[in-house]
Amino acid sequence: SGQAFPAKSIRIIVGPGPDIIARLFGQKFAETWGHQTIVEQRPGGGGTIALEFVAKSPPDGYTLLLSSAAYTVNAVMQPGPYDLIRDFASIALCATSPFIMSAHPSVPAKSVKELISLAKARPGQLVYASSGNGTPPHLAGEMFKTMAKVDILHVPYKFAAPALIDVVSGQVQIMWPIMSMSLPQLRAGKLRGLGVTTRERTQLAPDLPTIAESGLPGYEIIGWNGLIAPAKTPVAVVNRVNAEVNRHLKTAEIQQRLRQSAYDSAGEKNSPEQFADFVRAEIAKFAKLVKDAGAKVD
């Protein structure tokens, strides 16, 4: 039953992206339940390796996946044998974070509107970097191109870090890095933040406008992390982990630690069903964008 869970250590599998959220909640699970939580990196394949590993694990709550926006993009651009909704039990959203539309300081644009004007004046000349084809920063750029009706070139990298290095050095003009990567560079003046990709402004940088309010209403790309388990995981176990996540999200300590890591905490409405609905809506949004933009995985 859910009450007997957990009787041993839990593993949280992390595919692409930072593992900070897995470690933060893993530490809390260990403190509450008295069993170690092991955070295990299984990067590669844009998340397919981690996804398959968890899908094939016993559905007992002892192997969880730190899910993220990368998986909802992949569901559309590189659909594999495992379905995020059908083959998994959604547990809880843990944290969200905007991507930041960032430009090298040499780019003569101080706002999203100015960048749109610049791109229209110089079609095909502005270049944006991403952490790879079919990653959220790639689709953030595609959504911008489609909605602003501009011609900017995409340069995919294997990972976010080398892409960011080339934007900071001025070899590439624009990027949409996740907040945790972009904030230190913005504060150091090495990048200029033009706008956040979330629908609302973030407490992490309240002076940065949203891209949506800067002339592209409806623009929204959310960075997020949540926990999912293999399908057929007992409801009692799912509910127990969900309750534990939500209990910690309400504490000042976790809220502060999330902010320090450049994440906003997940909202109040955070039942397993609501998290599943959120994931479905994200997949639908990316499916429409990929169709409209004709974005492809090269």
Backbone as a ProteinNet text record, in pm:
[ID]
protein_1_A
[PRIMARY]
SGQAFPAKSIRIIVGPGPDIIARLFGQKFAETWGHQTIVEQRPGGGGTIALEFVAKSPPDGYTLLLSSAAYTVNAVMQPGPYDLIRDFASIALCATSPFIMSAHPSVPAKSVKELISLAKARPGQLVYASSGNGTPPHLAGEMFKTMAKVDILHVPYKFAAPALIDVVSGQVQIMWPIMSMSLPQLRAGKLRGLGVTTRERTQLAPDLPTIAESGLPGYEIIGWNGLIAPAKTPVAVVNRVNAEVNRHLKTAEIQQRLRQSAYDSAGEKNSPEQFADFVRAEIAKFAKLVKDAGAKVD
[TERTIARY]
83.8	0	86.7	26.4	98.1	163.7	103	158.8	291.7	305.8	429.8	541.3	504.9	602.7	662.6	793.6	893	960	995.2	1062.6	1210.8	1253.1	1394.9	1426.7	1550.2	1590.2	1519.4	1502.1	1436.2	1543.2	1525.2	1613.9	1537.5	1598.8	1542.6	1637.2	1588	1668.3	1657.7	1773.4	1777.1	1836.4	1762.8	1813.5	1885.9	1843.5	1909.6	1872.2	1958.8	1927.1	1983.9	1970.2	2027.3	1956.8	2030.6	1972.7	1937.6	1948	1931.2	1796.8	1688.7	1555.4	1546.4	1604.5	1605.8	1681	1793.7	1873.3	1802.2	1738	1667.4	1554.6	1469.7	1356.9	1402.8	1505.5	1559.9	1609.3	1675.6	1726.1	1609.5	1501.4	1384	1314.8	1304.1	1243	1323.6	1456.1	1543.5	1523.8	1513.1	1492.8	1359.6	1255.3	1121.3	1107.5	1156.5	1127.8	1239.2	1356.7	1465.4	1531.7	1510.6	1579.4	1651.6	1769.9	1850.1	1776	1793.8	1745.6	1867.5	1873.2	1987.6	1947.4	2023.5	1999.1	2097.6	2043.6	2125.7	2113.1	2225.5	2225.1	2227.3	2131.2	2134.5	2107.6	2204	2180.9	2188.8	2180.5	2194.4	2061.6	2064.2	1943.5	1833.6	1871.1	1770.3	1665.3	1699	1603.7	1551	1572.1	1514.8	1572.9	1700.7	1765.4	1703.6	1688.9	1628.4	1482	1410.4	1267.4	1245.7	1324.2	1310.6	1346.6	1453.2	1496.9	1384.9	1319.3	1212.8	1087.5	1055.4	936.7	946.6	1069.2	1090.4	1112.6	1119.3	1141.6	1013.2	1026.3	905.2	817.9	686.2	596.9	564.1	668.5	649.9	684.1	720.9	752.7	898.3	979.7	1120.2	1212.2	1158.1	1233.6	1147	1191.2	1116	1199.5	1133.3	1204.2	1182	1290.8	1276.9	1242.5	1114.6	1066.3	1087.3	1090.9	1113.5	1054	1063.8	1012.2	1073.4	1197.6	1263.5	1180	1114.2	1037.5	910.3	849.5	728.3	763.1	881.2	925.8	954.7	1026	1059.5	936.9	833.7	710.1	655.1	684.1	636.3	740.6	866.8	969.4	1040	1050.7	1118.2	1040.6	913.3	833.1	895.1	913.8	972.3	864.6	906.1	806.8	731.5	782.5	718.8	643.2	520.3	432.2	428.8	453.7	462.6	336.6	222.8	96.6	59.3	61.1	15.6	106.2	239.2	333.9	386.9	333.3	382	267.9	295.8	201.7	257.6	183.7	226.7	213.9	315.1	310.7	290.3	389.6	378.9	475.4	433.3	522.2	603.8	733.9	818.4	855.4	891.2	939.9	928.1	919.9	920.5	1031.4	1069.2	1171.4	1158.5	1169.5	1165.1	1297	1289.2	1407.4	1416.6	1537.8	1556.8	1604	1528.4	1575.4	1693	1812.5	1935.8	2014.2	2073.9	2154.6	2293.4	2391.3	2523.8	2513.5	2583.8	2571.5	2602.6	2675.9	2707.4	2587	2482.8	2363.8	2290.3	2266.1	2204.6	2052.7	2011.6	1869.2	1859	1779.5	1766.7	1635.1	1551.2	1421.6	1382.2	1278.4	1226.4	1182	1108.8	1060.3	1175.5	1282.1	1398.3	1467.2	1468	1530.7	1449.1	1317	1230.6	1259.4	1269.3	1300.1	1435.3	1533.7	1668.2	1667.1	1595.7	1588.2	1519.6	1418.3	1348.2	1437.4	1523.5	1614.8	1731.5	1763.3	1876.8	1834.7	1745.2	1695.9	1809.6	1803.7	1902.4	2040	2055.6	2188.9	2206.9	2098	2109.7	2106.4	2192.6	2205.6	2170	2091.9	2064.1	2114.6	2165.5	2219.9	2115.8	2124.2	2040.4	2120.9	2064.3	2130.1	2103.1	2056.8	2035.7	1901.9	1893.4	1766.2	1661.7	1543.3	1435.2	1447.7	1523.3	1528.9	1441.5	1399.6	1316.3	1378.6	1511.6	1566.1	1557.4	1561.5	1542	1397.8	1301.6	1161.4	1125.6	1195.9	1174	1210.2	1320.2	1362.2	1265.4	1217	1121.4	989	945.6	821	836.8	954.8	983.4	981	1049.8	1054.1	913.8	833.9	698.8	608.3	610.8	519	561.6	693.4	742.9	759.1	746.9	764.5	901.2	1005.9	1141.6	1223.8	1331.4	1422.2	1552.6	1567.7	1694.2	1744.1	1874.8	1933.5	1957.1	1934.3	1951.3	2081.9	2163.6	2282.9	2267.7	2242.5	2229.4	2365.3	2377.5	2496.8	2457.2	2557	2524.3	2466.1	2511.3	2466.2	2448.6	2385.4	2360.1	2488.5	2580.8	2700.4	2786.8	2825.5	2906.4	2831.1	2700.2	2619.5	2627.8	2611.6	2615	2752.1	2857.8	2993.7	3009.7	2955	2967.7	2882.6	2771.4	2691.7	2762.7	2815.5	2887.5	3011.3	3075.5	3194.9	3158.5	3030.1	2987.3	2993.9	3026.9	3029.5	2888.9	2793.4	2652.4	2577.9	2471	2408.4	2304.8	2226	2106.9	2097.2	2034	2003.9	1889.8	1822.1	1716.6	1760.4	1861	1902.8	1805.4	1806.5	1724.6	1779	1690.2	1723.2	1850.5	1865.9	1980.2	2113.1	2113.5	2236.4	2255.6	2144.3	2156.4	2171.8	2113	2111.8	2252.6	2348.8	2483.2	2545.7	2520.5	2576.5	2509.4	2379.3	2305.6	2356.1	2373	2418.2	2560.1	2641.5	2780	2789.1	2674.4	2673.9	2728.9	2745.8	2800.5	2692.1	2567	2452	2351.5	2269.2	2159.2	2028.2	1952.6	1823.5	1718.1	1646.1	1542.6	1402.3	1383.1	1250.4	1247.4	1147.9	1130.6	1023.6	1037.3	948.6	818.5	807.3	686.2	575.5	452.5	337.1	339.5	390.3	399.5	545.7	572.2	709.3	751.4	881.7	933.2	983.9	966.2	1019.3	1172.3	1231.1	1376.6	1442.3	1368.1	1418.1	1297.1	1233.3	1103.6	1105.7	1224.7	1232.9	1234	1254.3	1254.5	1111.4	1072.4	936.2	919.2	795.2	772	781.4	813.2	814.3	671.2	574.3	432.8	388.3	433.7	392.5	474.8	579.9	669.3	634.2	508.7	465.1	430.9	447.6	411.7	314.2	189.8	93	72	70.6	52.2	183.5	296.8	427.3	447.4	476.6	501	577.5	692.4	769.8	811.4	777.4	804.2	912.1	1013.5	1106.3	1045.2	1049.1	987.9	1052.7	1035.2	1075.6	963.2	937	835.3	874.1	802.3	832.1	725.1	771.2	679.2	732.5	643	677.5	626.1	669.3	612.9	460.7	391.5	246.4	220.8	102.6	61.1	124.8	198.6	245.1	119.4	109.6	-13.6	-51.1	-179.5	-231.1	-188.9	-190.3	-153.2	-8	79	220.5	235.6	166.9	167.8	121.1	11.4	-45	47.3	116.9	208.7	326.8	383.6	495.4	444.6	325.3	266.9	249.6	195.9	171.1	302.9	405.9	537.3	597.5	587.9	636.6	562.9	430.9	350.6	374	399.1	427.8	556.2	658.4	785.9	776.5	697	682.2	626.9	554.8	494.9	593.6	710.1	804	891.2	924.5	1010.9	1147.4	1195.7	1329.1	1336.1	1239.9	1241.4	1215.1	1125.6	1100.3	1226.7	1299.9	1425	1530.7	1542	1642.8	1610.5	1482.4	1442.8	1482.9	1453.6	1489.8	1640.8	1717.8	1864.6	1914.8	1840	1877.3	1812.3	1747.6	1681.9	1558.9	1481.6	1353.8	1241.6	1123	1001.1	935.6	870	810.1	678.2	643.8	519.7	400.6	292.7	174.5	95.9	-13.7	-98.8	-170	-216.4	-293.6	-195.5	-174.4	-64.8	-97.1	-219.4	-254.2	-191.4	-181.7	-129.5	-207.9	-340.4	-424.5	-393.2	-374.2	-343.5	-207.1	-112.2	19.8	9.5	-69.7	-90.4	-155.4	-252.1	-318.6	-218.3	-129.1	-25.8	64.4	105.5	193.3	121.5	-5.8	-85	-93.4	-117.9	-130.4	3	114.5	247.2	273.5	238.7	258.9	174.7	49.6	-39	17.7	72.4	130.1	248.7	337.6	454.7	414.1	311.8	265.6	219.5	146.1	98.9	217	311.1	426.2	509.7	535.8	618.8	550.5	417.5	340.4	348.5	326.7	328.5	467.9	571.1	708.2	777.9	722.4	790.8	926	937.6	1065.5	1095.4	1218.9	1257.6	1381.7	1396.7	1519.5	1612.2	1723.5	1816.3	1904.6
-120.6	0	124.8	237.6	365.1	393.4	343.4	369.6	298	178.1	100.5	157.2	244.3	302.4	427.9	451.6	360.6	276	153.2	63	49.4	121.1	115.6	243.6	253.8	377.7	395.6	521.7	559.6	613.8	584.1	641	744.1	860.2	958.7	966.2	929.1	927.5	1064.8	1120.1	1250.2	1230.8	1275.7	1271.3	1400	1472.3	1599.2	1707.9	1805.9	1920.2	1905.7	2012.9	2012.6	1913.3	1862.4	1765.9	1830.7	1964.5	2036.1	2006.8	2000.4	1976.5	1834.5	1738.9	1599.6	1590.3	1661.8	1655.5	1724.5	1836.4	1914.2	1831.7	1772.6	1694.4	1558.2	1502.2	1374.4	1383	1493.5	1516.2	1523.1	1589.6	1602.6	1467.8	1388.6	1255	1171.2	1179.2	1101.8	1143.6	1276.2	1326.1	1278.8	1281.2	1243.5	1093.7	1016.8	874.1	787.7	846.8	770.1	670.8	686.7	602.2	693.4	652.2	731.8	751.7	867.6	888.6	903.5	821.4	823.5	897.6	1001.6	1073.8	1020.5	968.4	898.4	966.2	1011.7	1077.1	971.8	982.3	898.2	987.8	1075.8	1170.1	1098.7	1172.7	1113.8	1086.7	1089.8	1062.8	1163.8	1283.9	1388	1348	1250.2	1206.3	1066.3	1012.2	880.9	769.7	783.6	679.2	674.6	791.8	800.2	755.2	798.9	767.2	616.7	552	407.4	331.9	377.4	311.4	311.1	426.8	436.8	361.4	370.7	299.7	149	95.7	-49.5	-90.5	8.1	-23.5	-74.4	-148.2	-195.5	-77	-86.8	23.9	24.6	50	39.5	169.8	274.1	402.8	418.7	313.9	322.6	374.9	385.1	447	555.4	679.9	794.6	865.5	939.8	1020.5	1167.7	1244.7	1390	1434	1456.9	1494.6	1643.8	1686.4	1828	1862.8	1989.8	2036.6	1960.2	1913.7	1839.4	1719	1654.4	1533.2	1565.4	1681.9	1718.6	1761.6	1822.7	1857.2	1729.3	1635.2	1508.2	1428.3	1435.8	1362.6	1401.8	1526.5	1578.2	1558.7	1595.1	1599.5	1466.9	1386	1256.3	1148.7	1127.9	1030.8	891.7	835.3	701.7	603	485.6	383.6	415.7	511	537.8	669.4	664.8	780.7	839.7	971	1038.3	1024.2	1015.1	1002.9	856	780	640.2	551.7	571.9	479.3	525	638.6	692	739.1	741.9	799.3	935.1	1041.1	1175.4	1186.4	1242.9	1255.7	1401.3	1486.1	1626.3	1713.4	1836.9	1939.3	1990.5	2009.3	2055.4	2202.6	2245.7	2382.2	2423.6	2554.3	2607.1	2711.6	2740.9	2842.5	2894.7	3027.2	3077.6	3053.9	3051.6	3070.4	3221.3	3272.3	3415.9	3444.4	3526.6	3570.2	3663.6	3617.4	3686.9	3722.2	3841.1	3884.2	3925.2	3910.6	3963	4116	4179.9	4325.6	4407.1	4347.3	4419.8	4430	4349.6	4354.1	4485.9	4565.8	4697.5	4689.9	4616.8	4606.6	4594.8	4684.4	4686.3	4623.8	4580.1	4522.9	4420.8	4343.3	4245.3	4317.3	4428.6	4503.9	4551.9	4602.6	4649.1	4533.7	4415.8	4301	4256.2	4261.9	4226.8	4321.8	4451.7	4550.8	4522.8	4490.7	4461.3	4337.7	4234.2	4109.9	4134.3	4222.1	4252.1	4334	4417.3	4498.7	4415.4	4306.9	4222.6	4075.8	4045.2	3906.7	3805.6	3696.4	3589.5	3619.5	3734.6	3770.9	3746.6	3750.5	3724.7	3574.1	3530	3387.4	3358.5	3253	3212.7	3071.6	3051.1	2921.7	2846.9	2713.5	2634	2516.5	2446.4	2328.4	2204.4	2224.1	2110.6	2117.7	2048.4	2039.7	1972.4	2028.5	1966.7	1984.2	2086.8	2117.9	2241.1	2264.6	2383	2515.7	2540.4	2666.3	2677.9	2563.7	2564.6	2607.6	2546.2	2579	2719.9	2770.9	2910.8	3003.7	2970.8	3048.5	3033.1	2910.1	2885	2957.8	2958.8	3028.3	3178.5	3230.7	3372.3	3403.3	3320.8	3339.5	3339.7	3241.6	3224.2	3340.8	3378.4	3482.2	3622.7	3646	3779.3	3790.7	3674.6	3669.9	3726.3	3673.4	3716.3	3596.7	3626.5	3524.5	3533.4	3445.2	3436.8	3292.8	3274.9	3143.2	3067.9	2937.3	2851.7	2773.1	2780.6	2696.5	2605.1	2475.8	2382.3	2338	2330.9	2275.9	2143.3	2070.2	1942.3	1962.6	2071.5	2100.4	2250.5	2290.1	2432.4	2509.8	2449.4	2523	2576.1	2492.1	2546.6	2651.3	2636.2	2735.3	2869.8	2864.6	2988	3055.4	2975.7	3029.4	3110	3057.6	3126.9	3254.1	3258	3381.5	3485.6	3441.5	3533	3591.4	3510.4	3559.5	3640.6	3644.3	3725.6	3657.3	3527.9	3455.6	3433.1	3420.1	3405.4	3516.5	3570.7	3689.3	3661.1	3554.3	3536.7	3393	3378.2	3245	3256.6	3145	3137.1	3037.6	3071.3	2976.9	2975.3	2864.5	2855.7	2957.4	3004.1	3108.9	3080.2	2955.9	2923.3	2944.7	2925.4	2945.6	3091.3	3160.8	3296.7	3403	3380.9	3484.8	3533.8	3442.8	3491.4	3577.8	3539.3	3614.3	3750.4	3754.9	3882.4	3976.5	3922	4003.9	4056	3976.7	4017.1	4111.2	4137.3	4225	4160.1	4028	3957.6	3923.1	3926.1	3906.7	4015.6	4050	4142.7	4064.2	4068	4000.7	4086.5	4028.6	4103.8	4068.3	3943.9	3905.6	3762.6	3732.6	3596.5	3525.4	3393.2	3315.4	3272.6	3290.4	3248.7	3352.6	3311.3	3399.5	3517.2	3493.2	3600.7	3627.8	3746.4	3780.1	3688.2	3674.9	3590.6	3676.7	3626.9	3694.1	3696.8	3608.3	3594.9	3715	3778.8	3898.9	3983.2	4043.7	4109.2	4225	4280.5	4392.8	4347.5	4217	4168.2	4148.3	4210.7	4191.4	4050.9	4010.4	3885.4	3915.8	3813.2	3830.1	3856.5	3792	3810.3	3956.1	4025	4164.7	4261.4	4207.5	4291.6	4288.3	4258.3	4262.2	4128.1	4018.7	3886.2	3816.4	3867.8	3807.5	3658.5	3579.4	3434.7	3358	3430.8	3362.8	3300.8	3170.4	3105.5	2974.9	2967.6	2842.9	2832.4	2721.3	2706.4	2601.2	2638.2	2536.4	2478.7	2348.2	2290.4	2156.9	2116	1983.6	1925	1798.3	1728.9	1583.2	1511.4	1369.4	1282.3	1180.6	1082.2	942.6	844.7	706.4	617.3	492.3	402.8	390	370	346.6	226.3	218.7	110.3	120	229.8	252.8	271.5	205.9	216.3	361.5	390.4	525.8	574.6	483	521.7	571.7	509.2	549	683.4	699.1	826.1	939.7	916	1020.1	1052.9	952.7	976.6	1064.4	1035.5	1117.5	1257.7	1264.6	1395.7	1481.8	1421.2	1494.5	1544.5	1463	1499.4	1618	1613.4	1725.4	1853.4	1845.3	1965.1	2019	1928.7	1971.8	2056.1	2011.1	2083.5	2214	2214.4	2337	2452.9	2420.4	2525.4	2580.2	2513.7	2557.5	2672.9	2762.7	2876.7	2828	2718.1	2667.2	2627.2	2546.1	2499.3	2615.5	2705.2	2821.3	2904.1	2922.3	2998.7	2924.9	2794.8	2717.6	2709.4	2704.5	2707.3	2841.2	2950.2	3083.6	3096	3044.7	3050.1	2972.2	2869.5	2788.5	2841.5	2958.7	3024.5	2948.4	2896.3	2832.6	2898.2	2900.8	2940.4	2812.6	2818.1	2695.5	2667.6	2538	2498.6	2558	2579	2644.3	2557.1	2614.5	2545.2	2425.3	2443.4	2336	2234.1	2126.8	2036.3	1892	1849.2	1707.8	1628.1	1495.6	1416.3	1441.5	1454.9	1478.7	1614.4	1715.3	1849.8	1852.6	1778	1770.1	1698.9	1591.4	1520.1	1612.4	1692.8	1788.5	1891.1	1938.3	2034.8	1974.5	1849.6	1782.3	1765.9	1726.3	1713.1	1844.6	1953.1	2085.8	2129.3	2097.9	2131.7	2057.6	1927.9	1848.1	1906.3	1943	2000.3	2132.4	2214.4	2343.8	2323.7	2228.8	2203.3	2140.5	2055	1993.8	2102.4	2200.5	2311	2394.9	2424.7	2506.9	2439	2309.5	2236.3	2234.1	2220.2	2221.9	2360.2	2465.1	2603.3	2643.8	2605.6	2649.3	2558.6	2438.7	2340.3	2302	2309.9	2278	2129.5	2099.9	1959.8	1928.8	1799	1752.6	1711.9	1781	1749.1	1631
0	0	0	-19.6	-20.4	112.6	222.5	356.2	375.6	314.9	329.3	242.3	148.2	57.5	119.4	108.7	51.6	160.2	122.4	215.2	181.3	76.5	35.3	-40.8	-90.9	-157.5	-292.6	-329.8	-454.6	-549.7	-678.5	-780.2	-861.3	-882.4	-974.5	-1093.9	-1210.6	-1332.5	-1399.3	-1438.4	-1505.1	-1644.1	-1746.1	-1883.6	-1914.4	-2019.7	-2051.3	-1950.8	-1937.9	-1851.5	-1711.5	-1630.3	-1495.3	-1402.5	-1304.7	-1209.3	-1075.4	-1068.2	-940.8	-874.1	-951	-893.7	-837.6	-908.5	-860	-727.5	-719.1	-594.8	-479.6	-509.1	-407.2	-343.7	-429.7	-376.7	-327	-391.1	-344.9	-201.6	-170.3	-34.2	64.9	25.5	113.3	132.8	25.9	38.2	137.3	127	216.1	361.2	384.6	521.9	578.5	495.1	542.4	561.8	464.4	461.2	516.5	540.5	600.5	507.3	376.5	278.5	180.9	141.5	49.5	-82.7	-144.1	-280.2	-369.2	-473.3	-564.2	-691.3	-725.3	-850.7	-953.2	-1061.6	-1161.4	-1297	-1353.3	-1484.4	-1594.7	-1687.3	-1807.6	-1927.3	-1959.3	-2068.7	-2203.6	-2310	-2442.3	-2508.1	-2640.4	-2718.5	-2694.7	-2647.4	-2623.9	-2521.7	-2436.8	-2334.1	-2358.1	-2479	-2510.6	-2423	-2386.1	-2304.4	-2164.6	-2103.4	-1969.9	-1973.5	-2077.5	-2090.8	-2100	-2185	-2204	-2076.7	-2009.9	-1887.1	-1782.3	-1765	-1664.2	-1709.5	-1838.5	-1889.8	-1863.8	-1872.3	-1856.4	-1710	-1619.4	-1477.9	-1413.2	-1302.2	-1233.4	-1189.7	-1206.2	-1170.1	-1020.5	-939.2	-793.9	-720.8	-797	-733.9	-693.9	-714.9	-673.6	-784.3	-906.3	-1016	-1076.4	-1060.8	-1111.3	-1216.8	-1304.1	-1403.9	-1374.2	-1376.9	-1371.4	-1513.8	-1536.3	-1668.4	-1689.4	-1816.3	-1845.8	-1982.1	-2018.3	-2146.9	-2264.2	-2248.4	-2356.8	-2401.1	-2306.5	-2339.2	-2417.7	-2389	-2462.4	-2604.9	-2622.3	-2758	-2835.4	-2771.8	-2837.5	-2876.1	-2793.1	-2821.5	-2958.7	-2999.2	-3127.3	-3237.4	-3208.1	-3312.9	-3336.6	-3231.8	-3246.7	-3172.6	-3211.1	-3134.3	-3139.8	-3022	-3012.6	-2970.7	-2924.4	-2885.9	-2756.8	-2676.2	-2547	-2549.7	-2501.1	-2499.4	-2358.2	-2350.2	-2219.1	-2135	-2199.9	-2125.2	-2105.4	-2215.2	-2208	-2122.2	-2136.1	-2073.5	-1937.9	-1889.3	-1762.1	-1674.1	-1543.6	-1447	-1406.4	-1435.8	-1394.7	-1243.5	-1177	-1031.1	-990	-1017.8	-975.4	-1053.7	-1078.6	-1130.5	-1010.8	-1028.9	-917.9	-930.5	-1051.2	-1067.8	-1213.3	-1235.3	-1371.1	-1381.7	-1505.2	-1526.2	-1667.7	-1685.2	-1821.8	-1893.9	-2025.9	-2107.6	-2128.9	-2145.5	-2161.7	-2303.2	-2375.3	-2505.9	-2480.4	-2517.7	-2482.3	-2607.6	-2607.5	-2721.8	-2674.2	-2761.6	-2731.3	-2725	-2630.1	-2615	-2741.6	-2836.9	-2961.1	-3055.3	-3030.7	-3117.2	-3092.4	-3197.5	-3176.4	-3155.5	-3052.2	-3017.9	-2867.1	-2806.5	-2660.2	-2613.5	-2709.6	-2674.4	-2780.8	-2750.3	-2846.6	-2974.4	-2957.4	-3074.8	-3161.9	-3098.5	-3174.7	-3246.3	-3181.8	-3246.2	-3368.3	-3356.1	-3470.6	-3587.1	-3557.8	-3662.5	-3726.9	-3641.8	-3690.7	-3781.1	-3738.1	-3816	-3950.3	-3950.4	-4075.8	-4169.8	-4111.4	-4192.7	-4247.7	-4176.8	-4217.9	-4231	-4325.1	-4334.4	-4355.6	-4278.1	-4293.3	-4237	-4172.7	-4122.4	-3972.6	-3897	-3752.3	-3728.7	-3637.8	-3611	-3465.6	-3443.6	-3304.5	-3279.7	-3159.5	-3118	-3035.1	-3036.2	-2945.6	-2894.2	-2797.5	-2740.6	-2825.2	-2948.9	-3039.3	-3109.7	-3223.9	-3294.5	-3207.2	-3206.2	-3130.1	-2980.3	-2936.2	-2793.2	-2767.8	-2642.6	-2616.2	-2663.8	-2645.3	-2697.3	-2850.4	-2920.8	-3066.6	-3097.7	-3028.1	-3056.2	-3010.2	-2908.4	-2867.2	-2983	-3052.5	-3168.9	-3284.8	-3306.7	-3415.8	-3390.7	-3264.4	-3231.1	-3256.2	-3221.2	-3243.9	-3394.1	-3474.6	-3620.3	-3680.1	-3639.1	-3693.9	-3655.8	-3527.7	-3479.4	-3522.3	-3527.7	-3566	-3717.9	-3787.3	-3932.9	-3974.1	-3912.4	-3944	-3991.3	-4062.6	-4113	-4034.7	-3933.7	-3859.7	-3873	-3870.1	-3893.7	-3762.9	-3769	-3651	-3659.1	-3553.1	-3542.6	-3421.6	-3445.4	-3332.1	-3278.9	-3147.5	-3081.9	-3017.8	-2968.4	-2903	-2763.9	-2696.8	-2560.7	-2545	-2435.6	-2411.4	-2380.2	-2303.3	-2258.4	-2373.4	-2470.7	-2580.9	-2664	-2676.6	-2748.8	-2677.6	-2545	-2465.3	-2473.4	-2471.8	-2481.4	-2611	-2720.7	-2849.5	-2857	-2782	-2778.8	-2691.4	-2577.8	-2488.4	-2557.8	-2643.3	-2714.3	-2838.9	-2874.5	-2987.9	-3123	-3126.4	-3254.4	-3308	-3216.1	-3251.9	-3178	-3239.8	-3180.3	-3071.9	-3087.4	-3003.6	-2951.5	-2836.7	-2782.9	-2683.5	-2661	-2559.6	-2450.9	-2368.5	-2265.2	-2147	-2073.2	-1951.4	-1850.5	-1763	-1665.9	-1585.1	-1538.5	-1451.3	-1524	-1656.6	-1734.2	-1773.4	-1802.1	-1855.1	-1748	-1629.6	-1526.7	-1486.8	-1460.5	-1424	-1535.9	-1660.5	-1774.5	-1789.7	-1761.8	-1768.9	-1660	-1540.2	-1426.8	-1449.2	-1519.1	-1546.4	-1666.6	-1732.7	-1849.5	-1975.4	-1972.7	-2090.2	-2191.9	-2145.7	-2234.4	-2203.6	-2301.5	-2277.1	-2282.4	-2171.7	-2167.7	-2235.5	-2332.5	-2404.3	-2354.5	-2313.8	-2266.4	-2215.6	-2132.8	-2081.2	-2162.7	-2173.3	-2260.7	-2194.5	-2062.7	-1993.4	-2010.9	-1983	-2004	-1907.5	-1788.2	-1688.9	-1656.6	-1606.5	-1564.5	-1450.8	-1433.4	-1325.4	-1210.8	-1088.4	-968.6	-973.1	-1053.7	-1058.1	-1126	-1218.7	-1288.4	-1325	-1223.3	-1243.9	-1343.1	-1368.7	-1462.7	-1609.4	-1633.5	-1771.3	-1819.3	-1931	-1981	-2039.7	-2060	-2131.8	-2281.1	-2359.2	-2505.3	-2552.1	-2484.1	-2518.8	-2505.5	-2400.5	-2379.6	-2465	-2531.3	-2611.3	-2760	-2790	-2929.3	-2990.9	-2915.3	-2967.8	-2873.2	-2862.8	-2769.5	-2797.7	-2690.9	-2705.8	-2707.8	-2716.2	-2714.8	-2576.6	-2573.8	-2444	-2460.2	-2398.5	-2387.2	-2240.4	-2177.5	-2033.9	-2012.4	-1935.7	-1886.4	-1759.2	-1742.4	-1621.7	-1588.3	-1464.3	-1417.3	-1334.5	-1357.7	-1278.2	-1263.2	-1179.2	-1157.6	-1221.1	-1294.1	-1350	-1318.6	-1322.7	-1290.6	-1403.8	-1407.2	-1509.5	-1493.8	-1604.2	-1599.6	-1507.8	-1454.5	-1363.1	-1224.2	-1195.9	-1058.5	-973.1	-856.9	-776.4	-745.4	-753.8	-728.4	-589.6	-491.3	-354.2	-348	-426.1	-429.2	-499.9	-614.9	-688.3	-597.4	-526	-438.9	-322	-274.1	-162.2	-204.8	-322.2	-372.1	-407.1	-466.8	-501.1	-375.3	-270.3	-145.1	-85.7	-96.5	-42.2	-120.2	-253.5	-336.1	-298.1	-292.1	-263	-122.7	-28.1	109	112.2	41.6	40.6	-38.4	-145.6	-226.1	-143.8	-36.8	48.1	151.4	166.4	270.7	220.7	313.1	280.4	232.2	292.3	256.4	108.9	65.3	-74.5	-170.5	-133.4	-219.4	-237.5	-129.2	-135.3	-218.7	-196.5	-270	-418.6	-450.9	-592.3	-654.5	-583.7	-634.9	-654.6	-557.6	-568.1	-690.2	-729.9	-846.4	-974.5	-965.8	-1079.6	-1129.8	-1034.5	-1068.3	-989.6	-1050.7	-979	-929.6	-814	-762.6	-835.7	-847.2	-916.1	-842.1	-912.9	-855.8	-760.3	-709.1	-611.5	-674.3	-798.9	-863.3	-916.6	-839.8	-873.9	-838.2	-873.4	-855.1	-969.8	-957.7	-1070.4	-1199.8	-1187.7	-1306.7	-1368.8	-1284	-1336	-1403.4	-1349.3	-1411.7	-1547.3	-1553.3	-1680.7	-1784.3	-1739.7	-1830.9	-1883.7	-1795.3	-1833.2	-1941.9	-1922.1	-2019	-2153.3	-2148.8	-2273.2	-2349	-2274.3	-2336.1	-2397.7	-2331.2	-2384.3	-2515.8	-2518.8	-2641.2	-2755.4	-2725.5	-2828.3	-2881.4	-2790.8	-2829.6	-2924.1	-2889.9	-2973.9	-3107.3	-3106.1	-3231.4	-3328.8	-3278.8	-3362.3	-3412.2	-3322.7	-3359.9	-3468.5	-3451.4	-3547.6	-3684.3	-3683.1	-3808.2	-3873.5	-3792.9	-3844.7	-3893.2	-3816.9	-3847.6	-3946.5	-3963.4	-4046.2	-3988.2	-3854.2	-3788.1	-3802.9	-3830.3	-3847.7	-3765.3	-3735	-3671.7	-3784.6	-3800.5	-3908.9	-3870.7
[MASK]
++++++++++++++++++++++++++++++++++++++++++++++++++++++++++++++++++++++++++++++++++++++++++++++++++++++++++++++++++++++++++++++++++++++++++++++++++++++++++++++++++++++++++++++++++++++++++++++++++++++++++++++++++++++++++++++++++++++++++++++++++++++++++++++++++++++++++++++++++++++++++++++++++++++++++

